[in-house]
């Protein structure tokens, strides 16, 4: 992993900004789309802001990412969920899907942004090598973190976004059955992570993301 080439301090310093805003923008995207579709709960709660303090979850935004960075060389995490009242949406079943899609879509766009930063790092390599190297690693962390968050959240298991998408598009009997899993969804995800099953799913995502970044950036 790229983190193995850096000191612990460098890894934390260069991954902090990409990680925090990958999580924050993911949540803001949910709230912003919900607001556009009729539910202003997140807006009234002051959660449609890029201020990380409004979104930080001690465990998901700080402890889990740090532990993963120091032990596995990559990180993902979560913020306090943006409150959404699905009953206030214009068309609750359809709009629930759109709200859920917004988070992973934001991560996809951010991964694209970090690819552009990677390209900038390549352009600066001969003129400002130190700044170029810092941008290079920050961009790599940004690509990997956003790719992991996007795929992780698309797992079709409530309360992950993929679970809400599945509940919104499946026939009602299957959707109701899947929705009943939600109270246990987080426990299942933690078990998948602890047993390494989730890692086996995410590792190819990291490799593919870096290869796509290399192809697009020309590095």
C-alpha positions as CSV (number, residue, x, y, z in Angstrom):
1,X,0.0,0.0,0.0
2,X,1.2,3.5,-0.7
3,X,1.0,4.4,3.1
4,X,4.0,2.0,3.6
5,X,6.3,4.5,1.9
6,X,5.4,7.2,4.3
7,X,6.0,7.8,8.0
8,X,3.0,7.5,10.3
9,X,2.8,11.3,10.7
10,X,3.1,11.8,6.9
11,X,0.3,9.3,6.2
12,X,-2.1,11.0,8.7
13,X,-1.2,14.5,7.5
14,X,-1.6,13.8,3.8
15,X,-4.8,11.6,4.1
16,X,-6.6,13.8,6.6
17,X,-8.0,16.3,4.2
18,X,-9.1,13.8,1.5
19,X,-10.7,11.6,4.2
20,X,-12.6,14.3,6.1
21,X,-14.1,15.8,2.9
22,X,-14.8,12.5,1.4
23,X,-17.0,11.8,4.4
24,X,-18.4,15.3,4.8
25,X,-19.4,15.8,1.1
26,X,-20.9,12.4,1.0
27,X,-23.3,13.4,3.8
28,X,-23.9,16.9,2.5
29,X,-24.9,15.4,-0.8
30,X,-27.6,13.3,0.8
31,X,-29.0,16.4,2.6
32,X,-28.7,18.6,-0.4
33,X,-30.7,16.3,-2.7
34,X,-33.3,15.7,0.1
35,X,-33.7,19.4,0.4
36,X,-34.2,19.7,-3.4
37,X,-36.8,17.0,-3.2
38,X,-38.9,18.5,-0.4
39,X,-37.3,17.6,2.9
40,X,-35.4,20.5,4.5
41,X,-34.6,18.5,7.8
42,X,-30.9,18.6,7.1
43,X,-31.0,22.3,6.2
44,X,-32.8,23.2,9.4
45,X,-30.4,21.1,11.4
46,X,-27.5,23.1,10.0
47,X,-26.0,20.1,8.3
48,X,-25.8,21.5,4.7
49,X,-22.3,22.9,5.5
50,X,-18.8,22.0,4.6
51,X,-17.7,22.7,8.2
52,X,-16.3,19.2,9.3
53,X,-17.1,19.9,12.9
54,X,-20.9,19.7,12.2
55,X,-20.4,16.2,10.8
56,X,-17.7,14.5,12.9
57,X,-18.5,11.2,14.6
58,X,-15.8,10.3,17.1
59,X,-15.7,6.7,16.2
60,X,-16.4,6.8,12.4
61,X,-14.6,10.0,11.5
62,X,-11.6,9.7,13.8
63,X,-10.9,6.4,15.6
64,X,-11.8,3.9,12.8
65,X,-9.9,5.7,10.0
66,X,-6.8,6.2,12.2
67,X,-6.7,2.5,13.2
68,X,-7.1,1.4,9.6
69,X,-4.4,3.8,8.4
70,X,-2.0,2.6,10.9
71,X,-2.8,-1.1,10.5
72,X,-3.9,-1.6,7.0
73,X,-2.5,1.3,5.1
74,X,-5.8,2.7,3.9
75,X,-8.8,4.3,5.5
76,X,-12.5,4.7,5.3
77,X,-15.0,6.0,7.8
78,X,-18.3,7.7,8.3
79,X,-19.8,10.9,9.7
80,X,-22.9,11.5,11.7
81,X,-25.7,10.6,9.2
82,X,-27.5,13.6,7.8
83,X,-31.1,13.5,9.0
84,X,-33.6,12.8,6.3
85,X,-37.4,12.5,6.8
86,X,-38.4,10.3,3.8
87,X,-42.1,11.0,4.5
88,X,-41.6,14.7,3.5
89,X,-40.1,13.8,0.1
90,X,-42.3,14.5,-3.0
91,X,-42.3,10.9,-4.0
92,X,-40.9,9.0,-1.0
93,X,-40.0,5.7,-2.7
94,X,-38.4,7.2,-5.8
95,X,-36.8,10.1,-4.0
96,X,-35.3,7.8,-1.3
97,X,-33.3,6.2,-4.1
98,X,-32.1,9.6,-5.4
99,X,-31.1,10.7,-1.9
100,X,-29.2,7.4,-1.4
101,X,-27.4,7.6,-4.8
102,X,-26.3,11.2,-4.0
103,X,-23.6,10.1,-1.5
104,X,-21.7,7.6,-3.7
105,X,-22.1,9.9,-6.6
106,X,-20.4,12.7,-4.6
107,X,-17.5,10.2,-3.9
108,X,-17.2,9.4,-7.6
109,X,-17.0,13.1,-8.4
110,X,-14.4,13.7,-5.7
111,X,-12.3,10.8,-7.0
112,X,-12.4,12.5,-10.3
113,X,-11.2,15.8,-8.7
114,X,-8.3,14.0,-7.1
115,X,-7.3,12.5,-10.5
116,X,-7.0,16.1,-11.7
117,X,-4.9,16.9,-8.6
118,X,-2.7,13.9,-9.5
119,X,-2.3,15.4,-13.0
120,X,-1.3,18.7,-11.5
121,X,1.3,17.0,-9.3
122,X,2.8,15.5,-12.4
123,X,3.0,18.9,-14.1
124,X,4.8,20.4,-11.0
125,X,7.3,17.6,-10.6
126,X,10.2,19.4,-12.3
127,X,9.5,22.9,-10.9
128,X,8.5,22.3,-7.3
129,X,9.3,18.6,-6.5
130,X,8.5,18.8,-2.8
131,X,5.0,20.3,-3.4
132,X,4.5,17.9,-6.2
133,X,5.3,14.8,-4.1
134,X,2.9,16.0,-1.3
135,X,0.1,16.6,-3.8
136,X,0.9,13.2,-5.4
137,X,0.4,11.3,-2.2
138,X,-2.6,13.4,-1.1
139,X,-4.3,12.7,-4.5
140,X,-3.6,9.0,-4.3
141,X,-5.2,8.9,-0.8
142,X,-8.1,10.9,-2.1
143,X,-8.7,8.5,-5.0
144,X,-8.5,5.4,-2.9
145,X,-10.6,6.8,0.0
146,X,-13.4,8.0,-2.3
147,X,-13.4,4.7,-4.3
148,X,-13.6,2.7,-1.1
149,X,-16.4,4.8,0.4
150,X,-18.4,4.7,-2.9
151,X,-18.2,0.9,-3.2
152,X,-18.7,0.3,0.5
153,X,-21.8,2.4,0.5
154,X,-23.2,0.7,-2.5
155,X,-23.3,-2.7,-0.7
156,X,-27.0,-3.7,-1.0
157,X,-27.5,-4.0,2.8
158,X,-29.4,-1.4,4.8
159,X,-28.4,1.1,6.3
160,X,-25.8,1.4,3.6
161,X,-26.9,3.6,0.7
162,X,-27.0,0.5,-1.6
163,X,-29.5,-1.1,0.8
164,X,-31.7,2.0,0.6
165,X,-31.4,1.9,-3.2
166,X,-32.4,-1.7,-3.3
167,X,-35.4,-1.1,-1.0
168,X,-36.5,1.6,-3.3
169,X,-36.3,-0.4,-6.6
170,X,-37.2,-3.9,-5.5
171,X,-40.8,-5.2,-5.6
172,X,-42.5,-4.3,-2.4
173,X,-42.5,-7.8,-0.8
174,X,-38.7,-8.1,-1.4
175,X,-38.1,-4.5,-0.4
176,X,-40.0,-5.0,2.9
177,X,-38.0,-8.1,3.7
178,X,-34.7,-6.3,3.0
179,X,-35.8,-3.3,5.1
180,X,-36.2,-5.6,8.1
181,X,-32.5,-6.3,8.1
182,X,-31.6,-2.6,8.8
183,X,-31.4,-2.9,12.6
184,X,-28.7,-5.6,12.1
185,X,-27.1,-4.1,9.0
186,X,-24.2,-2.3,10.7
187,X,-23.4,-5.5,12.8
188,X,-23.3,-7.5,9.6
189,X,-21.0,-5.0,7.9
190,X,-18.6,-5.0,11.0
191,X,-18.5,-8.8,10.8
192,X,-17.7,-8.7,7.1
193,X,-14.9,-6.2,7.9
194,X,-13.5,-8.1,10.8
195,X,-13.4,-11.4,8.9
196,X,-11.6,-9.9,6.0
197,X,-14.5,-10.6,3.5
198,X,-15.0,-6.9,3.0
199,X,-11.3,-6.4,2.5
200,X,-11.3,-8.9,-0.3
201,X,-14.1,-6.9,-2.0
202,X,-12.4,-3.6,-1.5
203,X,-8.8,-4.5,-2.5
204,X,-9.6,-4.9,-6.2
205,X,-11.4,-1.5,-6.0
206,X,-8.2,0.1,-4.8
207,X,-6.1,-1.5,-7.5
208,X,-8.6,-0.6,-10.2
209,X,-8.8,3.0,-9.0
210,X,-5.1,3.5,-9.0
211,X,-4.8,2.0,-12.5
212,X,-7.6,4.2,-13.8
213,X,-5.9,7.2,-12.1
214,X,-2.6,6.3,-13.8
215,X,-4.3,6.0,-17.2
216,X,-6.2,9.3,-16.9
217,X,-3.4,11.3,-15.3
218,X,-0.7,10.0,-17.7
219,X,1.6,9.0,-14.8
